[in-house]
Amino acid sequence: MKNIIKRWTVAATVLVGISSCSDFEEINVNPVAANADQVQVEYFINNSIVSAQQDPHVSERAFVLYWKAAGRQDRTNTLPIGSYNDGWSNDYFNSISGWLNHAYTAIQIADEKIENGNINEYTNNLKQVARIWRVYLLSEMTDNFGPIAINGFQGENPDFNSVEEVYDFMLTELKEAVADMDEEVTVPSNVQDLDPAYGYNFNNWKKYANSMRMRLAMRLSQVDEAKAQAEFELAASDEFITNWDESFKVAERPGWDALTGVMTREWNHQYLSPTLNNLMIGLGGISSEELLPSDLHQYIKPEGYFGRKYENHFTTLTNNPSAGYWFDGLHPEIDPRAYKAYIIPGWFDNPEMNRYPSWDLSATGTTTRNLLDGDNVVEEIDAAFTWNAPSIGDWGEKGSGNQVYSWPGTLPRLANKFRNSTSERVFFGSWESYFLIAEAAVRGWNVPHDGQIAYEEGIKQSFDYWNISSYTEEYVASEDYNRAGTSVSWSHTAEPMSKTVTYINGYTGSEETTTFSYPDNHLYQNGNVKNDHLTKIITQKFIAQVPWLPLETWNDHRRLGLPFFENPAVENSLPNLPALGQNNYNESRQEFFPQRLRYPGNLQNNVPEGYQQAINHLGGDDSVLTPLWWAKPE
């Protein structure tokens, strides 16, 4: 117990600054002088959950520069081009190790109190909550790095476990924690205040555990389908998250602490990604005229128009179906979540227009930029009321002559409510439960809903979140394809055909035509399938997870190769993606996409035996491109 008290002294000091409880001092009797009776399980759970919201230093590195980039919810040249930063990885690794330390300590304290009989009615339930939360943190860590130490984070250097062993442990923990929890137990209000997610509503904690068990079971679908199915079916047969109120979410708050929003750093532009853009353009059959006020209708372009082509200034060495074009207006049809999540450039009277960086309003206020040939202006482009998401990668000389494609005022950027610490960070949204069940149904597993019902309910849950439920019925019936060749309607599985589109030659002004072919995603069904049920499910799941769950969109792509992720541009070669080049940029290969984070250098230097164990379990180099055990796209 002495070691626990020592760790508690440090934890309590942190809690005073970041606890969500307003009257913490009333329930925390002199924490610095805490004895065994005063050390409480709930303090450590609170510290672990709150700290895991990621303060701005950690969130910029892990959530934005790593997860949002790799999960293609942002347009950032970090992990997607094989780039990493050891300092960022070290900051995140150390932080999550601390969050796990608090979770492990909570369980240890609960066990000692139970053994000594020094318990409250709810002590055992708090232990189960700590076990459930510990599983989430372990899943976050192993899905980033790979092999980790199940018995680590307790002040000693333990053995490292394989990813398979970690998943076995996590699934067992969730099953046992749910079985050992008494949902009828209540806790006093001052203890409820120390749970920023559910206020110790144990029924919701049980639902979260079962939904997370479905998530983790599905992760095994490509490597151990029998185990995945058995675990999934058991979890789905019990209660799981079914609506927004049951979703696992934690309120953000302005400032600089762990509860500050994860996307608040003003120098991060939070652009619309080309992946998301290609998924949303044309999807759902909802017209921009329905979605936008009448004064913006003048900017909507006709059906079949592809934009202005500037092949000397916009990269064409990528399989992004929009490559080479600048769309000089608004698309006639688009997923209705698009204009809610990202704001049209130049729409300054929209209250959700984000003007970061606040110290340079001209950056977002300037929508007119130039295309250059040396010092000469080839074309002046006014990007106000246009909709574009240029490719990531290396644009070479084309990029050096293009002042448009990376300027904050010319591209859609994330809505202000996600950037000002006034939202709730979502760890598990109700839509995900239904998309997981829809995938399970497609696989032929025994689940409580058939595939179509679960799929459409997942869409409905997402539309409810965005307050656009009036479009749901029209949307789910749509047979219109997005730019990846996928439609919404469950019954519409016809594969897309090439089509003729018109465009303007940006240099001559002449109208021309070309044949548009949908991109082949060779990571899934060898590129031959773009519109089957699984592709629809993962497409909708991806869009629904924006902007809160980029780690999950990365996980799905690593597992399935879905949805379609375009390759980075290779006008110049990308040193950290050696397999991708100008001879194969129209292909999709696993080695073109980041698979994990490298372990921080400090681990190799300070724990060489554990590091070597981890690499042995990994089965490959400590590289961004080494796949995890469960990552097996077809």
N, C-alpha and C positions, 0 to 999 in steps of 0.2 A: 504493500500500500504506500510505502514511502515514495517509490518512484512515481506512482500515480499522483500523489499530492504535489510532487515537484512539477510534473507536467501540468497539473491543474493550476498552479500558481501562474505559470506563463499564459495558459489559456484564458484564465479569468481576466488578466490584464488586457488581453485583446478583446474579450467580450464586452468590457465596459465601453469600448469605442464602437463596436459594430453590432452589438446585440439588437434584435428587433423588439426587445421588451422595453417599454418606456419606464418602468419602475424597477429596473434591475437591482438597484441597491437595496430595495426593501426585501428581496428574496435571497440576496447573496450576502450572507453574514460574514463580513471581513474575509474575503477570499484569500488574501495574502497569508492569513493565519489559519487557513482551512485545516480541519482535522478530518479523519476518516468519515465521521458522521455527516460533515457538511459538504463533502464532495458529491455532487449530484450528476446523475447520468444526463439529465436534460441540458446541462450547461455545455457538455461536449458535443451533443447532437446539434445544438444551436450553432456552436462555433463552426462545426464541420459544414453544415448546410449553408450558412451565411458566407463563410469564407470561399466556398466553392462557386459563389456567384462571380468570382474573379474581379479583383480590383482593376482599375484602368491599366496599370502596368502589365499585369498578366493577361487581361482580356484582349488587349491590342495584339499581343503576340500569339496567344493560343487561339482565341475565338475568331479574330479577324484575319490576321496574316497567315495563319495555318488553316483553320477549319473552313472559314468562309471561302478561302481561295481554293483549297483542295475539293471542297464540296460544291464548287462552282456556284456559290451564291454571291460572289463578288468577282470583280475583274482585276486580279492582282497577280503580278509576276513573282510569286514565291514558290510554294510547293508545286504548282502546275507545270513549272519549267524545271523541276528537280532541285530548286534552290532551297536551302535551309540555313538557319543561323544557330550556332551552338549556344549562344547566350540566351536566345529566346527559349530554346528547348530546356536549358538548365533552369531558367526561371519557372517554367511551367512544371517541370519534373519535381523541383523542390517544393513548389506550392501544393501540388496534388498529394505529394507525400505527407505534407502537414495536414491536409484535410483528412486523409486516411488515418493519420495518427490519432486525430480526435475521435474518429468513428471507432477505431479499435479500442481506444481507451474507454469510450462509453460502454462498450460491450464488457470489457474487463471489470469496470466498476460495478456494472449491473450483476455480473456473475458473483463478485465478492459480497455484494450486499445480499443477494439471494442466499448464498452459502451461510452468511452470518445471521440471517433473519432480520437484517436491518433494512426493511423494505417498506415501500408504500404499495397500495393496491395496484398501482399502475407500473411498478418497476419492471416487471417481466415484459409488459407491452413496449416499454421504452427500449428494452434490449432488442426486441424484434424490429422496431423502427430503425435502430442503429444498424442492425444486420442488413435490412433492405437498402438503406442509404449507402452502406459500405459496398454493397454489390454495384450500385450505380457508379460509384467512384472507381472501383476496380475495373468495371467495363470501360469507362472513359479512358483509363490509363492503358489498359491492354490493347484497346482499339487504336490507340495512338502509337505506342512503342512496340507492342508485341509481348514477349515473355516478361513477366513481372514476378515479384515474390508475394505469394499469398499470405505468408506469415511474416511479412515485413512491417515497416512503419511503426515499430515498437522499440526503437533505440538500439537494435542490434542488426548485424548484417546476416540475413537469412539466405537460404537457397532460393534460386529463381525457379519458377515453374513455367512449363510450356503454356501456350495459349489454350490448347485443348484442356489442360488441367485447370486453368483459371476458369474456363467456361463450365466445366463440370462442377467446380466449387460454387460458382455463382448460381447456377440453376438449382443446386441442392439447397443452398442458403435461402433462396426465395421460397422454395417449396416448404422448408421447415419453418421459416419465419411466419408465413401465413398460417400454417397449422398450429403454431404455438401462441398465436395472438388471440386475445379475448376481446371481441369487438364491443362488448357491453360495458367495458370498463371506461370510466371517465376520469379526467384529470382536472385539478383546480385551474381557475382562469389564469393565474400567474404562470403556471407551467404551460398552458396552451399558448401563451404569448411567446414562448421560446421555440415554437415550431412555425417558421415563416411560410411553410407550404400549406399545411393542413390544419394547423391549430390542434394537433393531436386528435383529429377525427380518425379513429383507427380503422373504420370501414373504408375510408378513402386510402389510407396507407395500404390496406389489403388489396384494393383495386389497382393501385399503382404497382405493387409487387407482381400481381398477375399479368398486368399489361407489359411490364418490363420483362417478365419471364417469356411472354410471347415474342417480344423483340429479340431477346438473346437466343431463344430457341430457333427462330427463323434465320439467325445469323449462321447457323450450322447447316442450313438446307443444302448447300452445295458440297459439303464434305462428309456429313453423317446424317442423311435424311431420316433414317429410322429413329435416331435419338431426337432429332429436331421435331419430327411429327409427334412422338410420344410426349415430349415435354410441352409442346404447343397445345396439344389437345387437352391435357390436364389443366393447363392454365386457362384456356378458353372455356372450359366447362364450369369455371367458377366465376365470381364477379370480377369485372375489369372496368377500366375507365370508359365511360360511354357518352359523356357530355362535358361541356366546357368547365362547369363548376367542379368536376372531379379531376380535371387536368392538373398535373404537377407543375406549378408555376410559383414564382417568387417575385414580389413587387420590387421594382427598382426605386432608387431615390437619388436626387441630385447630390453632388459633392465629390469627394475623392475617398472612397472606401470600398469595401467589398460589395456593397449594394448599389454602387454607381452602375449605370447601364453599360453593357458590354460593347456597345457600338458608339460610344460618346466622344471618342478622340477626334478633335476637329480636323486634324490633318489627314485622316482616313476618309477618302471620298465616298466610299460605299456605292459604287456604280452598279447599275444593272449589268448582270453578267450576260455574255453572248449565249451561254448554255440556256439560261432561263428565258432569254428573249426568244430563242428559236423554239422553245417549248410553248410559249404563250402566243406568238403571232398566229392569228387565224384560228386558234383553238376555241371551240365552244360555240361558234356561230353568233356571238353577241356583237352587234355593230358598235363602233366607236360613237356613232350618233346617239345611241341609247345611253352610253356611259358618260358622255361629256356634255357640258352646257352648250347652248346653240352658238355662242360666239366663237367656239373652237371648231365648229363643223367645217369652216372654210379651209381648214388645214388637212382634212381627211382626203386621202388619195383614193382613186378608183380601184376596184378589184382587178387583179392581174398586173398591177404596176409594181415594179421591183425597186425603183429608185434611180439615182444618178450613178453612173459607173465612172469611177476614177481609178483605173487599174495601175496608174503610175504613182498613186498616192495612198491607196488602200491595199493592204496585203491581199494577195491571192494564193499564197502558199500555205493554205490550211484547208481542211475539209468543212469549215464553217460554211453553211449554205448561203450565208449573206455576204461572204467575202467579196471584196472589190467594189461594193456598193455603199453609197450613202443614201439613206432614205430621207428625202426632203419633205416630210410631212408626217401624218399620223396614219397608221394602218387601218384599213376599213373594218377589220374584225380583229379582236384580241381578247384574251382571257380577261374577264372583268376584274380580277385581282391585280392586274398590271398597274392600272392607274391609281389604285389604292396604295400599293406598296412603293411605287416609284413615281416621281413627279415629273411631268413633262417640262423640258427646259423652257425657260421664259415665262412660265405660268406663275408670275410673282404674286398674284392675288390669291393663290391657293395657300391656305394657312399651313399646309403640310410641306410646303417648299422649304427645304433645309438650306440655310445660307452659310454653312460652315465652309471655310474658316471665318469666324466672325471678325477677325482682324483684317480680312481682305475681302470685302463684299464684292469687289470688282470681279473676283474669280468666278463667282456664280452669277453675277449680274451681266457679264459680257457673253453674249451668245454668238457674236460675229467673229469668225477667225478665218485664216487664210490657208490656201494650198500654195506652195512655193515651188519654183524652179530656180534654185540658187537664191538670189536676192529678189527675183522677180515674182510678183503675185500672179499665179495662174488662175485662181478662182477665189472669190470672197464668198464664204458660206455663212449664211445666217441660220443658226441652229435652233432659233426660237420655234417652238411647237413642232419639233421633229422627234423621231423616236429611233435611236440607234444604240447598239452595244458592240463596238468593234472588238476584234479578236485580241486575245493576249498573245504573248510570245515576242519574237524579235522581228521588227518591221524594217530593219535595215535602212537603206536610203529613202524608202517610201515614208518611213516614219519621220525622218529628219526634215522632210519637206511638208509635213502635215501638222498644222497647228490646231487641228480640230479634234482628233480622235482621243486625246487624253486631257482635254480641258474641262474643268468642272462645270462650266456654264453651258456646255454643248450636249451633255448626255443626261439621261434620266438617272436620278440618285434616290437613295432610300428616303422614305418619308420621315419627317421631323419627329414624329411621336416615338420612333424607335431610336432616336439619337439624343433625346433630352432627359433620359432617366425618369420617364413618367409611365412606362409600360410595365408589364409583368414578363419576366423572362420565363419562357416555356421549356421545360425539360421533357415533358411527355404530353402532347395534345391529344384530345379525344379522337381526332381524325385518324391518328396513327393506329389505334386499336382496330379500326374498321378496315384500313388498307392492309394491315397484317392478316386479318381474317380473310379478306378477299384473296390475298395471295395463297393462303393455306387452302382455301376452297378450290382454287385453280389447280393446286397440287393434288387434290383429291383427299385431303385430310378431313377428319370429322370435326366440323366446327358449327357454331350455333346459327350462322346465316349462310345462304348461298352466296356465290361470288358477286353477282350483280347487286344484290341487296346491300351487301357490305361495302362494295365499291361506291355505290351511289350515296350511301349514308356517310362515307368518308368525305365525299365531295360536299355534301350538305353541311357537315360539321365545319369544314373549312370555310364555306360561304357564310355560315352563321358568324364565324369569328370575324370576317371582314365586313359584316353587315350588308351583304349583297344577296340575301336569300331569295329575293324576288326573281333572280335570274336562274335559279337552280333548275327548274323544270325544263326551260328552253335549252340550257347548257347541256344537261345530261342526254338530251335527244340529238345533239348535233353530230353530223357526220363529216364536218369540215376538218381538214388536216392541218396540223401545225407544220412548221418547217422541218421537223424531224420525221414527218410522215405518219403521225399518230392522231387519231380522232378521239372524241369523248365517248360517244354512244357505245354501250357494252355490246350491243347486237351487231354493230358495224365493224367487221374485221377484214374488209376488203383492203388489199395492199394498195398504196398510192401509186399512181402512174405519173410519168414525166408530163410536164405541161409547158405550153408556150406562154412566156411573159414578155411584157414590154418594159423598156427602160430608156432613160435619156443618156446619151453619150455626154458625159460632163464636160468634155473638152470642146465638142463641136455644137452641142445643143440639139442634135438630131435625135429623133425617136427611132429606136431600133427594137428588134425582138431577139429572144434567145430561148433555148430549151432549158427549163429548170428541172433538175433531177434531184430527188430526195437523197440525202447522204446515207451511205451504208455503214451500219454499226457492226463491225466484224466481231466485236466482243459478245454479241448476242445472236445466236442462230446463224453464225457466219455471215451476218449482214443481210440475210434474206428476208427477215421478218421485222416489220416496223409498227404493226398495228394489231398485234394479238392482245389477249386479255392481260397478260403479265406486263407488257409494255405500257398499256393504258394505266394499270394500277400504279406502277412505279413513277410514271409521268405525273399523275395526280398527287401521289405522295410527295414527290419532290417539290411541286409548287406549294402544297400545303405546309411543308416544313419551313418555307421562307418566312421570316428571316432568322428564326430561332434555333433551328436544328441542323446546321450545316455539317456537323459531325455525322449525323445520320444519313444525309444525302451522299456524303463521301463513302460511308459504310456500304450503302446500297450499290453504289457504282463499283466499288471494289469487289463486292460479293457477286453481282449479277452482270456488270457491264451496262447497266441501265440507270437512268435514261441515256440518250445519246449525249456524250461529251465531245465537243469538237477539239481537234488537236491545236496546240499553240502554233502560231505562225513561225515559219522557218526561212524568212528572207535571209537571215544569217543562221548558221547552225547553233544549236543550244547545247553548250558543253555538258550540262548535267542531265540531258536526255539524248545520249549518244545514238540510241536506236532510231530516233525520229529524224528524218532528213527530207530533202527535196525530191527524193525518188519514191517516197512512200507516205507522204503526208495525207493522202486520201484514204489510208487504211486506219483501222482502229486496233491497237495492240495493247496488251496489259502493260508492257514496258514503256509505253508512252505516258503513263499516268502515275502519280505518286502513290505509294502503297503504305507508307508509315513514316513516323518520325525517327530519326537516328537518336540513339541514346546520347545524353549530354556527355561531353568529354570528362566531366568530373566523375562520372560513374566509373569509367574505364580507369581513371587515374587513382581513385580512392577505394574502389571495391573491385579489384581486378579479377578475383575468383568468381564473384557474382556476375560480373560483366561477361566473362567467358562462358559461364553456364547459360546466360541469356542468349548469347550468339549461337551456342550449340543447339539450343531449343529452336531458335529462329530458323535454322537450316539454310542460312545464306549470309551474305555480307551485311554488316551494319550499315545498310544503305537505304535511302529514301525509296528505292525501286524494288526492294525485296518484299514479296507479298507475304501477308500474314496467313496463318494456317487455314482460316475459313474463306479466304478470298480466292474463289475459283469460278470466274465467269466462264460461260460456255465458249 
